[in-house]
Amino acid sequence: MDPRHNDLRRTLDDDTPAFGVLDNTYSPAVVEVVGELGFDFVWVDLEHGGPSPWDADALEGLLRAAELTDTELLVRVPEANPAMVRKALDAGVRNLFLSRVEAAAEVRDAIAAANFEYDGNPGRRGLAGPRSARYGLADDYIGTEDEEVLVGVTIETIEAVENIDEILSVPELGFAFLGPNDFSVAYGSPGDLADPEVEAAVETVRDAAIEHDVTLGGLTFGMDDAVAKVADGYRLLHVGSTLGALTGTFGDWHERYENAQ
């Protein structure tokens, strides 16, 4: 049986922008619809909601929906826990990113847990016959799996900004995703993305990612911002959420109805 292929990793390796949608409903049907719309990935955030990151059955349902439409699931886990990383990858997740990392050592430990071989040494991925191995039926699972997994980090704390060069130097780091909303909390101005300290942190991380040749990810706020961010070096781009689409379409429906009478 042919091994799995990670189209998102290939897109980013080609330095091509990848665009995706955050699904707040955690619904396989919605993941399938987003995939049918041609997006490169569907972001499933297990830090702020959804099923437990340990719930392999829930992840498998979302993964099957993504696989039907040739999109990729991008799963954020709540912490850089090596056991949690292994659990998600064995369920079939190929694209994983870690929340609230603050130091290179924890990133390195998590990425080592995602690989059979790591930085010239044995990795710390467990070897079994789970879904990621097509239940033991995949050809050359060990030889190909490390090339198909993509592990990134969310940079969203003051400590992460202070340690950014060391974090971005961790071998096999797939991407760094900026978290400006959490920056606004960390710097004492919740919700104010225009705060000078927040803007300075964003630029510090952006510049460091470009310097270290690490794929940069982030949020976009409208088409003009998406175009600008691609020009500014971003390659992994969130373009909106399913909840945002619902509220944007129906949030003012009653008001519009009253005005139309």
Secondary structure, 3 states (H helix, E strand, C coil): CCCCCCHHHHHHHCCCCEEEEECCCCCHHHHHHHHHCCCCEEEEECCCCCCCCCCHHHHHHHHHHHHHCCCEEEEEECCCCHHHHHHHHHCCCCEEEECCCCCHHHHHHHHHHCCCEECCEECCCCCCCCHHHCCCCCCCHHHHHHHHCEEEEEECCHHHHHCHHHHHCCCCCCEEEECHHHHHHHCCCCCCCCCHHHHHHHHHHHHHHHHHCCEEEEECCCHHHHHHHHHCCEEEEEEEEHHHHHHHHHCCHHHHHHHHC
